[in-house]
């Protein structure tokens, strides 16, 4: 059985309100499961403006049409406009997604705050952010989350260890090639990582002649060959749930033709023999198409 795990990062108020219903409808038409990872606190997307000083950021913005995908209003949240509280405003919609049979988990409390601040944060700061998101999750769903997927694939050593202490059963916090047990500064963390294995649309479009019309062909070529563990694909409510929904529909159709079964992170984890997973260091490194560094699967720990 060929498994393709669909991990949906929900970053903004608009993405939650507008993108999620469209994605749910499309996934149901394909009988596809997925994991929705929620941003549960304020939408402060506008504060990302300070990233203009980060190498490569403006190049990425220019080719991925940030304004077109996110909208002017979203890009002002947290600066000229107050950031709406996503968890408070969208709790009924989030519960509807779970009632429809989809898995959900924690993405973050404040997406911009985590993405821009966690790498250099101490344990107190990191715990406060994680605890805020978990408390809101419990308030909405009545039970603690089983999984976490880091905003912007940004992590620190404290965050990995806190996942274990907070009872996460599995996580998808970084980029890599296959599931593994993370080693953090020489210490094992007993929360298996199911890293994103495929590039995202915003990393591909605008590079090497790839456009919204043909980018699905490139991704389908990457998934043609048989792999032991299948793939994890990260999509975004703000992209695949909105203007790039037709691209995602073409991907689902193509993956279905390749014989993939669409599963959640939990189903993917359940299919693994956890005792046989290798241990790998976790690192921060650059990847093509994305500015800055992010969490990646490092070398195997022997």
C-alpha positions in Angstrom: 0.0 0.0 0.0 1.4 3.4 -1.1 0.8 6.0 1.6 0.7 9.8 1.0 0.2 11.8 4.1 -1.6 15.1 3.7 -0.6 17.7 6.3 -2.5 20.9 6.2 -0.9 23.9 7.8 -3.5 26.6 8.7 -1.7 29.9 9.3 -4.3 32.7 9.1 -7.8 33.8 10.0 -8.7 34.1 6.3 -7.2 30.7 5.5 -9.2 29.1 8.3 -12.5 30.8 7.4 -12.3 30.5 3.6 -9.7 27.9 2.7 -10.7 25.1 5.1 -14.3 24.6 3.8 -13.0 24.3 0.2 -10.3 21.8 1.2 -12.7 19.7 3.2 -15.1 19.5 0.2 -12.3 18.6 -2.2 -10.8 15.9 0.2 -14.2 14.3 0.7 -14.7 14.1 -3.1 -11.4 12.1 -3.3 -12.2 10.1 -0.1 -8.9 11.5 1.2 -7.9 11.8 4.8 -5.6 14.5 6.1 -4.4 16.2 9.3 -5.3 19.8 9.9 -2.9 21.7 12.1 -4.4 24.9 13.5 -3.1 28.3 14.4 -5.1 28.9 17.5 -4.3 32.5 18.7 -4.0 35.9 17.1 -3.4 36.4 13.4 -0.4 38.7 13.2 0.6 38.0 9.6 1.4 41.7 9.0 4.3 41.5 11.4 6.2 39.4 8.9 7.1 42.7 7.2 10.4 42.6 9.2 11.5 39.6 7.2 12.3 42.0 4.3 15.8 42.1 5.7 16.2 38.3 5.5 18.3 37.1 2.6 16.1 35.6 -0.1 12.8 36.7 1.4 12.0 39.4 -1.2 12.8 37.1 -4.1 10.4 34.5 -2.7 7.7 37.1 -2.1 8.0 38.4 -5.7 7.5 35.0 -7.3 4.8 33.7 -5.0 2.4 36.7 -5.1 1.9 37.0 -1.3 -0.6 39.8 -1.6 -2.6 37.8 -4.1 -2.8 34.7 -1.9 -3.2 36.3 1.5 -5.1 39.5 0.7 -4.3 43.1 1.8 -6.4 42.8 5.0 -4.5 39.8 6.3 -1.2 41.5 5.5 -2.2 44.4 7.8 -3.1 42.2 10.8 -0.9 42.9 13.8 0.2 46.3 12.4 -2.4 48.7 11.1 -5.2 46.3 12.0 -5.8 44.3 15.2 -5.1 40.6 14.7 -8.3 38.5 15.0 -8.2 35.6 17.5 -8.5 32.6 15.1 -9.3 30.0 17.8 -12.1 32.1 19.3 -13.7 33.1 16.0 -13.3 29.8 14.2 -13.9 27.2 16.9 -17.2 26.0 15.4 -15.6 25.5 12.0 -12.7 23.6 13.5 -15.0 21.3 15.3 -16.9 20.7 12.1 -13.7 19.5 10.5 -13.1 17.0 13.2 -16.7 15.9 13.2 -16.2 15.2 9.4 -13.6 12.6 10.4 -10.4 14.5 9.9 -7.5 14.5 12.4 -6.4 17.8 13.9 -3.5 19.0 15.9 -1.5 22.1 16.9 0.3 24.3 14.5 1.0 27.2 16.8 -0.5 29.9 19.0 0.8 33.0 17.1 2.3 31.9 13.8 4.5 34.9 13.1 5.7 35.0 16.7 6.7 31.3 16.7 8.2 31.4 13.2 10.3 34.4 13.9 11.1 33.9 17.5 11.5 30.2 18.5 14.9 29.5 17.0 16.6 31.7 19.6 14.1 31.3 22.4 14.6 29.9 25.9 12.6 27.1 27.5 10.3 29.5 29.3 9.3 31.3 26.1 8.9 28.1 24.2 6.8 26.4 26.9 4.5 29.5 27.1 3.8 29.5 23.4 3.1 25.7 23.3 1.0 25.7 26.4 -1.1 28.6 25.1 -1.9 26.7 21.9 -2.6 23.4 23.8 -4.9 25.2 26.3 -6.9 26.7 23.5 -7.0 23.3 21.7 -8.5 21.7 24.8 -11.0 24.5 25.1 -12.2 23.9 21.5 -12.0 20.1 21.3 -12.3 18.9 24.9 -9.2 16.8 24.7 -5.4 17.4 24.3 -3.8 17.3 20.9 -1.9 14.2 19.8 0.4 15.9 17.3 2.2 19.1 16.6 3.6 20.5 13.3 5.9 23.5 13.8 5.0 26.8 12.2 7.4 27.6 9.4 9.3 24.3 10.3 11.0 26.3 13.0 12.1 24.5 16.2 14.6 24.6 19.0 15.9 22.0 21.4 13.4 22.9 24.1 10.4 22.5 21.7 11.4 18.9 20.9 11.7 17.9 24.5 8.5 19.7 25.5 6.6 17.7 22.9 7.5 14.6 24.8 6.7 16.1 28.2 3.3 17.4 26.9 2.3 14.0 25.7 2.5 14.3 21.9 2.4 10.9 20.2 4.1 12.0 17.0 5.0 15.2 15.2 5.9 16.6 11.9 8.1 19.6 12.6 10.7 19.6 9.9 11.8 18.4 6.5 13.4 15.1 5.6 13.2 11.9 3.7 11.6 9.3 6.1 10.2 8.9 9.6 12.7 8.8 12.5 13.3 9.2 16.2 14.9 12.7 16.8 18.2 13.1 18.6 18.5 16.5 20.2 22.0 17.5 21.4 22.8 13.8 21.8 19.7 12.9 23.7 16.7 10.9 22.2 13.3 12.4 22.2 10.5 9.8 22.2 8.2 11.5 19.8 8.7 10.1 16.3 9.0 12.7 13.6 7.2 12.3 10.3 8.9 15.0 8.3 7.6 16.7 5.2 9.3 14.9 2.3 8.1 16.8 -0.7 8.6 20.5 -1.7 5.7 22.9 -1.3 4.0 24.8 -4.0 5.4 28.2 -2.9 9.0 26.7 -3.0 8.5 25.6 -6.6 6.3 28.1 -8.5 8.4 30.7 -10.3 11.6 28.5 -10.4 12.8 26.6 -13.5 9.8 27.4 -15.5 7.3 26.0 -13.0 3.9 27.7 -13.0 0.5 27.0 -11.4 -0.4 25.2 -14.6 2.5 22.7 -14.6 3.9 22.5 -11.1 1.7 19.4 -10.4 3.6 17.5 -13.1 6.9 18.2 -11.4 5.5 16.9 -8.0 4.0 13.8 -9.6 7.4 12.9 -11.1 8.9 13.1 -7.6 6.3 10.5 -6.3 6.4 8.0 -9.2 9.0 5.7 -7.7 8.1 3.3 -4.9 9.4 4.3 -1.4 9.5 2.3 1.8 7.7 5.0 3.9 5.6 6.9 1.3 5.5 10.7 1.4 4.4 13.5 3.6 3.1 16.6 1.7 2.5 19.9 3.4 -0.2 22.2 1.9 -1.5 25.5 3.2 -5.1 26.6 3.7 -4.0 30.0 2.2 -2.6 28.5 -1.0 -4.1 25.1 -1.9 -7.3 26.0 -0.1 -7.8 29.2 -2.2 -6.3 30.3 -5.5 -4.2 27.1 -5.9 -7.1 24.7 -5.2 -7.2 23.6 -8.9 -3.5 22.7 -8.6 -4.2 20.6 -5.5 -7.1 18.9 -7.3 -4.8 17.9 -10.1 -2.3 16.6 -7.6 -4.9 14.5 -5.8 -6.0 13.0 -9.2 -2.5 12.2 -10.2 -1.5 10.6 -6.9 -4.7 8.6 -7.0 -3.7 7.3 -10.4 -0.2 6.4 -9.0 -1.9 4.2 -6.5 -1.5 6.3 -3.3 -3.9 6.1 -0.3 -4.3 9.5 1.3 -3.8 9.3 5.1 -3.4 11.4 8.2 -0.3 11.7 10.3 -1.9 9.4 12.8 -2.6 6.8 10.2 0.9 7.1 8.9 2.3 6.6 12.3 0.1 3.6 13.1 1.4 1.9 9.9 5.0 2.2 11.1 7.1 -0.3 13.1 8.3 2.3 15.5 10.9 0.0 17.0 12.7 -0.2 13.7 12.9 3.5 13.0 16.4 5.0 12.9 17.6 7.8 15.1 18.6 11.0 13.4 20.1 14.3 14.6 17.9 17.3 14.0 19.5 20.4 12.5 18.7 23.8 11.1 19.6 24.3 7.5 18.6 26.0 4.3 16.5 24.2 1.6 15.9 25.3 -2.0 13.1 27.8 -2.6 12.7 29.0 1.0 14.5 31.8 2.8 16.4 31.3 6.0 17.0 28.1 7.8 14.5 25.5 9.1 14.3 22.2 10.9 15.7 19.3 8.9 16.5 15.7 9.4 20.2 15.4 9.9 22.6 12.5 9.7 21.7 9.1 11.3 22.8 8.8 14.9 25.0 5.7 15.4 
